Amino acid sequence: MEQTSHTEVAVIGGGIIGSAIAYYVAKAGLQVTVIEKGELASGTSSRCDGNILAIDKDPGFDSQMSLKSQQLVQQLSKELKHPFEYRALGSILVCETEEEMSAAEQWVNRQKEAGLPFRMLDQSDIRQESPYFADDLQGGLECPTDSTVNPYLLTFALAQGAKEYGASFRLRQEVTAIQRDSSGQGFRLETTGGVVTAKKVVNAAGVWAPRIGEMVGVTVPILPRKGHLIVASRAVPLGLRKVMEFGYLISKFGGTRQVDAETEKYGVALVFEPTESQNFLIGSSRQFVGLDTRVDWTVVRLMARRAIRFYPGLADFTLIRTYCGLRPWTRDHLPIISAVEEVPGYYIAAGHEGDGISLAAITGKLISEMLTEQPTSVPVEPLRYDRFRERM
Ligand SMILES: Cc1cc2nc3c(=O)[nH]c(=O)nc-3n(C[C@H](O)[C@H](O)[C@H](O)COP(=O)(O)OP(=O)(O)OC[C@H]3O[C@@H](n4cnc5c(N)ncnc54)[C@H](O)[C@@H]3O)c2cc1C
């Protein structure tokens, strides 16, 4: 016989965003059930780096929201029982040319005006950072508040923390339909594991959020933006903390770089992340190719070539594996964290693109504040779901 269960809040998606929501909402005293079609973190949250960054956020609202999230992650590192390889070492961007140095200086000034503690680095700072950098790098900039985590472990730690506050997780159960009940006061969710009724529903389905939106007639303007990663084995200590090339910002926000056509085509820009074990994650690429997560060796080669341009010694490293993930992209690079007025009780928390690990904590906190009608930790107007409407 089909099992029906009831919950106050149903969260669809057990990635880092759904798990953070479950944690903060359960902690606020509400009854929460997470419904996940696969395993915890089986979507993008296990196919990514683990950076909690403000350095690459648009100066102003975006970087201030990221700073707030960094502070929440620091608290989580103390309050969650399960460790998640939290390290707060800061991060740097490196510049190849004088033009990039001037653009970096403007970026630093705008971030400082927004209240973030950025600073410029000259050539000797870069040498001190790592003797393995290419000799011709001009300098860069630093954001000392940036940190890093293991994204799987943070997802599991949040889920475990949520369970301790009474949250339930229904794994390997896909939501296939959502109906509003006749009173308009709640929802009936059909899943492959039975029916769940809920007063409130949160769509935290990452790149699949548009499909969950369609189930209640809501358009969610999110597209999958594919990214490749290389895992290289540890050898010499290339560096202890996260490094990106300044051109990464141009690839992320869309601008013209001084690189060859193929590097530009696949949005390839250096991202270097040492893990706790001192293996290295090397990225990055950006492509709109639907839900295809197959590794493309042309892109991997371009990424390796780019990494060697900044760290010539990387040419001798051993490649352990490669993988791809799908960033849930929105047109203005901000997530959607919002109630949906036409469907009372329905919320969206998706579209974090390359920032979902950084912004998971603030997202969970904001949704818990919305559900309990508390003042929000940051203004939520820029995150509304209907902000794209006039542009669609
Ligand atoms: C290469 C790469 C590097 C990245 N590096 C970073 C980084 O360093 N820092 C950072 O902040 N961000 C980074 N990101 C971005 C980050 O990984 C994502 O923004 C984040 O993981 C999105 O989390 P999510 O929970 O929204 O989505 P997901 O993890 O995809 O979770 C959504 C879940 O919904 C489930 N689901 C879908 N449909 C249904 C259904 N019908 N029923 C039930 N469940 C359903 C899916 O199975 C999935 O588990 C990177 C991304 C990529 C691709």
The ligand as a Tripos MOL2 file, in Angstrom:
@<TRIPOS>MOLECULE
LIG
   53    58     1     0     0
SMALL
NO_CHARGES

@<TRIPOS>ATOM
      1 C1         33.5000   22.3280  -11.5010 C.3       1 LIG1
      2 C2         32.7520   23.0690  -10.4120 C.ar      1 LIG1
      3 C3         33.4590   23.6960   -9.3970 C.ar      1 LIG1
      4 C4         32.7620   24.3880   -8.3940 C.ar      1 LIG1
      5 N1         33.4620   24.9590   -7.3790 N.ar      1 LIG1
      6 C5         32.8130   25.6560   -6.4070 C.ar      1 LIG1
      7 C6         33.5170   26.2730   -5.3480 C.ar      1 LIG1
      8 O1         34.7320   26.1610   -5.2220 O.2       1 LIG1
      9 N2         32.8200   27.0120   -4.4540 N.ar      1 LIG1
     10 C7         31.4600   27.1690   -4.5480 C.ar      1 LIG1
     11 O2         30.8840   27.8970   -3.7410 O.2       1 LIG1
     12 N3         30.7480   26.5350   -5.5080 N.ar      1 LIG1
     13 C8         31.3810   25.7950   -6.4390 C.ar      1 LIG1
     14 N4         30.6820   25.1850   -7.4330 N.ar      1 LIG1
     15 C9         29.2220   25.3470   -7.4680 C.3       1 LIG1
     16 C10        28.5270   24.4100   -6.4780 C.3       1 LIG1
     17 O3         29.0270   23.1190   -6.6270 O.3       1 LIG1
     18 C11        26.9990   24.4320   -6.7430 C.3       1 LIG1
     19 O4         26.5270   25.7730   -6.7720 O.3       1 LIG1
     20 C12        26.2530   23.6700   -5.6430 C.3       1 LIG1
     21 O5         26.7920   22.3860   -5.4820 O.3       1 LIG1
     22 C13        24.7690   23.5930   -5.9530 C.3       1 LIG1
     23 O6         24.1780   22.8700   -4.8950 O.3       1 LIG1
     24 P1         22.6540   22.4520   -4.9620 P.3       1 LIG1
     25 O7         22.3400   21.7910   -3.6770 O.co2     1 LIG1
     26 O8         21.8330   23.6290   -5.3920 O.co2     1 LIG1
     27 O9         22.5790   21.4350   -6.1920 O.3       1 LIG1
     28 P2         22.8630   19.8620   -6.2150 P.3       1 LIG1
     29 O10        24.0260   19.4830   -5.4260 O.co2     1 LIG1
     30 O11        22.8360   19.4620   -7.6530 O.co2     1 LIG1
     31 O12        21.5830   19.2820   -5.4690 O.3       1 LIG1
     32 C14        20.3100   19.2180   -6.0890 C.3       1 LIG1
     33 C15        19.7440   17.8510   -5.7660 C.3       1 LIG1
     34 O13        18.3820   17.7820   -6.2150 O.3       1 LIG1
     35 C16        18.1230   16.4350   -6.5190 C.3       1 LIG1
     36 N5         16.9130   16.3630   -7.3370 N.ar      1 LIG1
     37 C17        16.7570   16.8470   -8.5940 C.ar      1 LIG1
     38 N6         15.5000   16.5710   -9.0440 N.ar      1 LIG1
     39 C18        14.8760   15.9050   -8.0520 C.ar      1 LIG1
     40 C19        13.5640   15.3300   -7.9160 C.ar      1 LIG1
     41 N7         12.6620   15.3960   -8.9160 N.pl3     1 LIG1
     42 N8         13.2520   14.6940   -6.7470 N.ar      1 LIG1
     43 C20        14.1540   14.6230   -5.7350 C.ar      1 LIG1
     44 N9         15.4180   15.1270   -5.8210 N.ar      1 LIG1
     45 C21        15.7630   15.7750   -6.9530 C.ar      1 LIG1
     46 C22        19.3920   16.0080   -7.2490 C.3       1 LIG1
     47 O14        19.5490   14.6000   -7.2590 O.3       1 LIG1
     48 C23        20.4800   16.7220   -6.4710 C.3       1 LIG1
     49 O15        21.1070   15.8910   -5.4970 O.3       1 LIG1
     50 C24        31.3270   24.4650   -8.4330 C.ar      1 LIG1
     51 C25        30.6280   23.7920   -9.4290 C.ar      1 LIG1
     52 C26        31.3220   23.0930  -10.4230 C.ar      1 LIG1
     53 C27        30.5400   22.3720  -11.4770 C.3       1 LIG1
@<TRIPOS>BOND
     1     1     2 1
     2     2     3 ar
     3     2    52 ar
     4     3     4 ar
     5     4     5 ar
     6     4    50 ar
     7     5     6 ar
     8     6     7 ar
     9     6    13 1
    10     7     8 2
    11     7     9 ar
    12     9    10 ar
    13    10    11 2
    14    10    12 ar
    15    12    13 ar
    16    13    14 ar
    17    14    15 1
    18    14    50 ar
    19    15    16 1
    20    16    17 1
    21    16    18 1
    22    18    19 1
    23    18    20 1
    24    20    21 1
    25    20    22 1
    26    22    23 1
    27    23    24 1
    28    24    25 2
    29    24    26 1
    30    24    27 1
    31    27    28 1
    32    28    29 2
    33    28    30 1
    34    28    31 1
    35    31    32 1
    36    32    33 1
    37    33    34 1
    38    33    48 1
    39    34    35 1
    40    35    36 1
    41    35    46 1
    42    36    37 ar
    43    36    45 ar
    44    37    38 ar
    45    38    39 ar
    46    39    40 ar
    47    39    45 ar
    48    40    41 1
    49    40    42 ar
    50    42    43 ar
    51    43    44 ar
    52    44    45 ar
    53    46    47 1
    54    46    48 1
    55    48    49 1
    56    50    51 ar
    57    51    52 ar
    58    52    53 1
@<TRIPOS>SUBSTRUCTURE
     1 LIG1         1 GROUP 0 **** ****
